[in-house]
Amino acid sequence: MLSLDVSVPALLVKIGHYPLHHGGVAAIRTLGRLGVPMYAVTEDRFTPAGVSRYLREAFVWPTTGAEDPERLVAGLVRIGRRIGRRTLLIPTDERAAVLIAEHLDELAEYFLAPRTPAGLTRRLASKQGLYELCLQHDVPTPATTSPAHYREIEEFAASARFPVIAKNRDPCARTVETPLRRTTLVATPRELLTRAAEWGRQPEVILQEWLPRSEAEDWAVQLHLGAESGSRLLFTGVKVRSFPADAGITACAYSVPNTQLAEMAADFCKKIGYVGVASLDWRFDRRDGQYKLVDFNPRIGAQFRVFETEGGVDVVRALHLEMTGRRTPESPPVNGRRLIVEHIDPRTRWAYRRNGYTSPSAPARATETEWGWWARDDLAPVLAMLARSVPSAARMVAGAWRERRGIGR
């Protein structure tokens, strides 16, 4: 059995409103099952994370992301005093990761977290910053442009090859409303101009080359790199379905070995000095045979539990081992594991069946399945998810219909 230092608790930190986050529930379970006292920041008392049997206490603290950083730091310090012992911080979003990285000195009395080079976490969380880092270190990445005003978007629309991907330039910007609710696939120049009319005079978006699914395959890397021990834990996997299709969060994935991709990710992290946990999204472009880095999330990925070694180590457990001065046992990864996220995967299946495309690197059969919400020993989160997802899905469908109707007009 893997042994953790149960005298060191862990706190999940989130900034913003996203109660349906299966990655947070997975982190609570993976450490809680080994006896680590688990705490979490939640939007209310009845989020899936808040009702997990492995959560010792939920700190109800609704945030928007527009708060002053000093106010957020003060809130974390109050939580640290209440827990009463140094606690491992686990961010579940970019804003939380940047806040922790940039204020670690103020938090160090109460919390533990990896220390990254100044400004690096913010650059990685920024889509523009990541693109610049990729160019600087010769890491393949899709062609990206960052328009400064609407006129540049018009010029781009007149010459670009569609569809294109639109993303928020800086997910960590101190604002409640971002131009885009999520990464968006824009099909035509007309659609782009219609959307851009709502982005303001200085659009905080980037536009990125879209690699057509017929010519590309989505891959993911989950890693933990130890600062003190120098330990490396890298997992690779292929994303079979995402929501929304081709441009969203993982709905179904498999753990699949890919030594080349793992080494590319490790080499990039070494060059920029990154340590800790991260989730990287890559697309393999068959047209030129290159893996292209699409996203670098300096935090745990929502799908991290699909990856585990034969010794029972995932990236969250490796982080706890590292930060408590324990050695991470070495053992090979379990390949062929499958993740299914119940509240979004059924909605994606029909879209992928229509185009008839399947990921050629995915195994024909899973060795075992990890569910995003379901767990025999922790049933309350899946019930809370169901209670929230039905009205949420209805609002999403209605919003998409209104959005499409407006674009059509």
C-alpha positions in Angstrom: 0.0 0.0 0.0 1.2 3.5 -0.8 1.8 5.4 2.4 1.3 9.2 2.7 2.1 11.5 5.6 -1.5 11.9 6.9 -0.4 14.7 9.3 -0.3 17.0 6.3 -3.8 17.9 5.0 -4.6 19.3 1.6 -6.8 22.1 0.5 -8.4 22.4 -2.9 -8.4 26.1 -4.0 -10.8 27.4 -6.7 -11.5 30.9 -7.9 -14.7 31.4 -9.9 -18.0 29.6 -10.2 -17.8 26.1 -11.6 -19.4 23.7 -9.2 -19.4 20.7 -11.6 -15.7 19.9 -11.6 -15.0 16.2 -11.5 -11.2 16.8 -11.2 -11.7 18.4 -7.8 -13.8 15.5 -6.6 -11.1 13.1 -7.9 -8.4 14.9 -5.9 -10.4 14.7 -2.7 -10.9 11.0 -3.2 -7.4 10.1 -4.3 -5.8 11.6 -1.1 -8.8 11.0 1.2 -8.8 7.3 0.5 -5.2 7.1 1.9 -6.2 9.0 5.0 -5.1 12.6 4.1 -7.5 15.1 5.7 -9.1 16.9 2.8 -10.5 20.5 2.7 -11.9 22.4 -0.2 -13.1 25.9 -1.2 -16.6 25.5 -2.6 -19.4 27.7 -4.0 -21.9 26.4 -1.6 -22.4 23.4 0.8 -24.0 21.2 -1.8 -21.5 21.1 -4.6 -20.3 17.5 -5.6 -17.0 18.2 -3.9 -18.7 19.6 -0.8 -20.7 16.4 -0.1 -17.9 13.9 -0.7 -17.5 11.5 2.2 -13.7 12.1 2.0 -14.0 15.9 2.6 -13.4 16.9 6.2 -14.7 20.5 5.8 -15.9 22.7 2.9 -15.1 26.4 3.2 -18.0 28.1 1.4 -16.4 31.1 -0.3 -18.1 32.3 -3.6 -15.6 34.2 -5.7 -15.7 35.7 -9.2 -12.0 36.3 -10.1 -12.4 40.1 -10.1 -11.4 40.3 -6.4 -8.2 42.1 -5.3 -5.5 39.5 -4.9 -4.7 40.7 -1.4 -8.3 40.0 -0.4 -8.0 36.5 -1.8 -4.7 35.9 0.0 -6.2 37.2 3.3 -9.1 34.7 2.8 -6.7 31.8 2.3 -4.7 32.8 5.4 -8.0 32.7 7.5 -8.6 29.2 6.2 -5.1 28.2 7.0 -5.5 29.4 10.6 -8.7 27.5 10.9 -7.1 24.3 9.7 -4.4 24.8 12.2 -1.4 23.1 10.5 0.6 23.5 7.3 -1.5 22.3 4.4 -0.8 21.4 0.8 -2.5 23.7 -1.7 -4.0 22.2 -4.8 -5.4 24.7 -7.3 -8.0 23.5 -9.7 -8.0 26.6 -12.1 -5.5 29.0 -13.6 -6.5 31.9 -11.4 -5.9 30.0 -8.2 -2.6 28.6 -9.6 -1.4 32.1 -10.4 -2.5 33.5 -7.1 -0.7 30.8 -5.1 2.5 31.2 -7.2 2.7 34.9 -6.9 1.9 35.1 -3.2 3.6 32.0 -1.9 5.8 34.0 0.5 2.7 35.4 2.2 1.1 32.0 2.4 4.1 30.0 3.4 3.4 30.1 7.1 0.2 28.1 6.6 0.6 26.3 3.3 2.9 24.2 1.1 3.2 24.5 -2.6 5.9 24.1 -5.3 7.9 27.3 -6.0 8.1 28.2 -9.7 10.2 31.0 -11.3 8.7 34.5 -10.9 6.0 35.2 -13.5 6.2 31.8 -15.1 2.8 30.4 -13.9 1.0 33.5 -15.2 2.8 33.3 -18.6 1.8 29.6 -19.0 -1.8 30.4 -18.0 -2.0 33.1 -20.6 -2.7 31.8 -24.1 -0.6 34.6 -25.6 2.2 34.0 -23.0 2.3 30.3 -23.8 2.5 31.0 -27.5 5.5 33.2 -27.0 7.2 30.6 -24.8 6.7 28.0 -27.5 8.3 30.2 -30.1 11.2 31.1 -27.7 12.0 27.4 -27.1 11.2 25.9 -30.5 8.2 24.0 -29.3 5.7 23.3 -32.2 2.4 25.1 -31.6 -0.6 26.0 -33.9 -0.3 29.4 -35.6 -1.8 32.1 -33.4 -2.7 35.7 -33.7 -3.6 38.2 -31.1 -5.8 41.0 -32.6 -5.5 44.4 -30.9 -8.8 45.8 -32.3 -11.7 44.9 -34.5 -10.1 46.1 -37.7 -7.4 43.5 -37.3 -10.1 40.8 -36.8 -11.6 42.0 -40.1 -8.3 41.7 -41.9 -7.7 38.2 -40.3 -11.2 37.1 -41.4 -10.5 38.1 -45.0 -7.4 35.9 -45.4 -7.6 33.2 -42.7 -8.4 29.5 -43.4 -11.5 28.6 -41.5 -12.6 27.2 -39.1 -10.4 28.8 -36.4 -10.3 28.5 -32.6 -11.1 31.5 -30.4 -9.8 31.6 -26.8 -9.7 34.1 -24.0 -6.2 35.7 -24.2 -5.8 35.8 -20.4 -8.0 33.5 -18.3 -6.5 35.1 -15.2 -7.7 38.7 -16.0 -9.4 40.4 -13.1 -12.9 40.5 -14.6 -16.1 38.7 -14.0 -17.1 38.5 -17.7 -14.7 37.2 -20.2 -15.2 37.6 -24.0 -15.8 33.8 -24.4 -17.5 31.3 -22.0 -15.2 28.6 -23.3 -12.8 27.7 -26.1 -14.9 28.2 -29.3 -14.7 26.7 -32.8 -15.6 29.5 -35.3 -16.7 28.1 -38.6 -16.9 31.0 -41.0 -15.6 34.6 -41.4 -19.2 35.9 -40.9 -19.5 34.0 -37.6 -16.2 35.4 -36.4 -17.2 39.0 -37.3 -20.6 38.6 -35.6 -18.9 37.3 -32.4 -16.2 39.9 -32.5 -18.7 42.7 -32.5 -19.5 41.7 -28.9 -15.8 41.6 -27.7 -15.3 45.3 -27.4 -12.9 47.8 -28.9 -9.9 45.9 -27.6 -10.8 42.2 -27.8 -9.1 40.1 -25.2 -9.0 37.0 -27.4 -6.5 35.0 -29.5 -7.3 33.3 -32.7 -5.6 30.0 -33.4 -5.2 27.7 -36.3 -7.5 24.8 -36.1 -6.1 21.4 -37.0 -8.9 19.5 -38.8 -9.9 16.3 -37.0 -9.3 14.3 -40.2 -5.7 15.4 -40.1 -5.1 15.5 -36.3 -5.3 13.6 -33.1 -5.7 15.0 -29.5 -3.2 14.0 -26.9 -2.7 14.9 -23.2 0.3 14.8 -20.9 -0.2 14.8 -17.1 3.0 15.3 -15.1 4.6 15.9 -11.8 8.2 17.2 -11.6 9.8 17.3 -8.2 11.7 20.4 -7.3 13.8 19.0 -4.4 13.9 15.3 -5.3 14.2 15.7 -9.0 11.6 13.0 -9.5 9.7 12.8 -12.7 6.3 11.3 -13.2 4.9 11.7 -16.8 1.8 10.1 -18.2 0.5 10.3 -21.8 -3.0 9.6 -23.2 -5.2 10.2 -26.1 -8.4 12.2 -26.0 -11.2 10.4 -27.8 -14.1 12.8 -27.3 -14.4 16.4 -25.9 -17.3 18.7 -25.1 -17.9 20.8 -27.1 -16.7 18.5 -29.9 -13.1 19.1 -31.0 -12.6 22.2 -28.8 -13.7 21.5 -25.3 -13.0 19.6 -22.1 -12.2 15.9 -22.1 -15.3 13.7 -22.1 -13.5 10.4 -22.8 -9.8 9.5 -22.8 -7.4 6.6 -22.6 -4.0 6.3 -21.1 -1.7 5.4 -23.9 2.2 5.3 -23.8 4.0 7.8 -26.0 7.6 8.2 -25.1 8.3 10.9 -27.7 5.5 13.1 -26.4 6.5 12.6 -22.7 10.1 13.6 -23.5 8.9 16.7 -25.4 6.9 17.8 -22.4 9.7 17.1 -19.9 12.2 19.0 -22.0 10.0 22.0 -22.3 9.4 22.1 -18.6 13.1 21.8 -17.9 13.9 24.7 -20.3 11.4 27.0 -18.6 12.1 25.8 -15.1 8.6 24.5 -14.3 8.1 22.2 -11.3 5.0 20.7 -9.7 1.8 19.4 -11.3 0.7 20.3 -14.8 -1.7 19.2 -17.6 -0.7 19.8 -21.2 -2.9 19.4 -24.3 -1.2 18.5 -27.6 -2.5 17.9 -31.1 -0.6 15.6 -33.5 -0.7 17.1 -37.0 -0.4 14.4 -39.6 0.3 16.9 -42.3 3.8 17.6 -40.9 4.2 14.8 -38.4 4.5 17.2 -35.4 3.0 17.2 -31.9 1.8 20.8 -31.3 1.3 22.2 -27.9 -2.2 23.7 -27.5 -2.6 24.4 -23.8 -0.4 24.3 -20.7 -2.4 24.2 -17.5 -0.2 24.8 -14.4 -2.5 22.9 -12.1 -4.1 19.5 -11.9 -6.1 18.5 -15.0 -9.7 17.4 -14.5 -8.9 14.0 -16.2 -5.8 13.3 -14.1 -7.2 10.1 -12.5 -7.2 8.2 -15.8 -3.4 8.1 -15.2 -1.9 5.9 -12.5 1.2 3.7 -12.0 1.1 0.1 -11.0 2.1 1.3 -7.6 -1.0 3.4 -7.2 0.7 6.8 -7.8 -1.1 9.6 -9.7 0.2 13.2 -10.1 -1.8 14.4 -7.0 -0.3 11.7 -4.8 3.1 12.4 -6.2 2.7 16.1 -5.3 1.8 15.2 -1.7 4.7 12.8 -1.5 7.2 15.5 -2.8 5.9 18.3 -0.6 6.1 16.1 2.5 9.6 14.9 1.8 8.7 11.3 0.9 10.1 9.4 -2.1 7.8 8.6 -5.0 7.9 4.9 -5.7 8.9 4.0 -9.2 6.7 1.7 -11.2 5.4 1.7 -14.8 2.1 3.3 -15.7 -1.1 1.3 -16.2 -1.9 1.6 -19.9 -5.3 1.2 -21.4 -7.2 2.9 -18.6 -10.3 4.8 -19.7 -12.0 7.9 -18.3 -15.7 8.6 -19.0 -17.2 11.8 -17.7 -20.9 11.0 -17.3 -22.6 14.3 -17.6 -20.9 15.4 -20.8 -19.8 12.2 -22.7 -23.3 11.1 -23.8 -23.9 14.5 -25.4 -20.7 14.2 -27.4 -21.2 10.7 -28.8 -23.7 11.6 -31.4 -21.5 14.5 -32.7 -18.6 12.1 -33.2 -20.7 9.4 -34.7 -22.0 11.8 -37.3 -18.5 12.5 -38.7 -17.5 8.8 -38.4 -14.0 9.6 -37.0 -12.3 7.6 -34.3 -8.9 8.2 -32.6 -6.6 5.6 -34.2 -4.3 5.5 -31.2 -7.1 4.6 -28.7 -7.0 0.9 -27.7 -9.8 -1.3 -28.8 -10.7 -2.2 -25.3 -10.1 -0.5 -21.9 -8.2 -2.4 -19.2 -10.3 -0.6 -16.6 -12.6 2.4 -16.5 -12.4 5.5 -14.2 -15.6 7.4 -14.0 -15.7 11.1 -13.6 -18.3 11.1 -10.9 -19.3 7.5 -10.0 -17.6 5.8 -7.1 -19.0 2.9 -5.2 -17.4 4.2 -1.9 -18.5 7.8 -2.5 -22.0 8.1 -3.9 -23.1 11.6 -2.8 -21.0 13.6 -5.5 -22.7 11.8 -8.4 -26.2 12.6 -6.9 -25.2 16.2 -6.4 -23.9 16.3 -10.0 -27.2 14.9 -11.4 -29.2 17.5 -9.4 -27.2 20.3 -10.9 -26.5 19.1 -14.4 -30.0 18.8 -15.7 -30.9 22.5 -15.4 -27.4 23.4 -16.4 -27.7 21.4 -19.6 -31.0 23.0 -20.4 -29.6 26.5 -20.0 -26.6 25.5 -22.2 -28.8 24.2 -25.0 -31.0 27.3 -24.8 -28.0 29.6 -24.8 -26.4 27.8 -27.8 -29.7 28.0 -29.7 -30.0 31.8 -29.0 -26.4 32.3 -30.0 -26.8 30.4 -33.3 -30.0 32.2 -34.0 -28.3 35.6 -33.6 -25.4 34.6 -35.8 -27.9 33.4 -38.5 -29.6 36.7 -38.5 
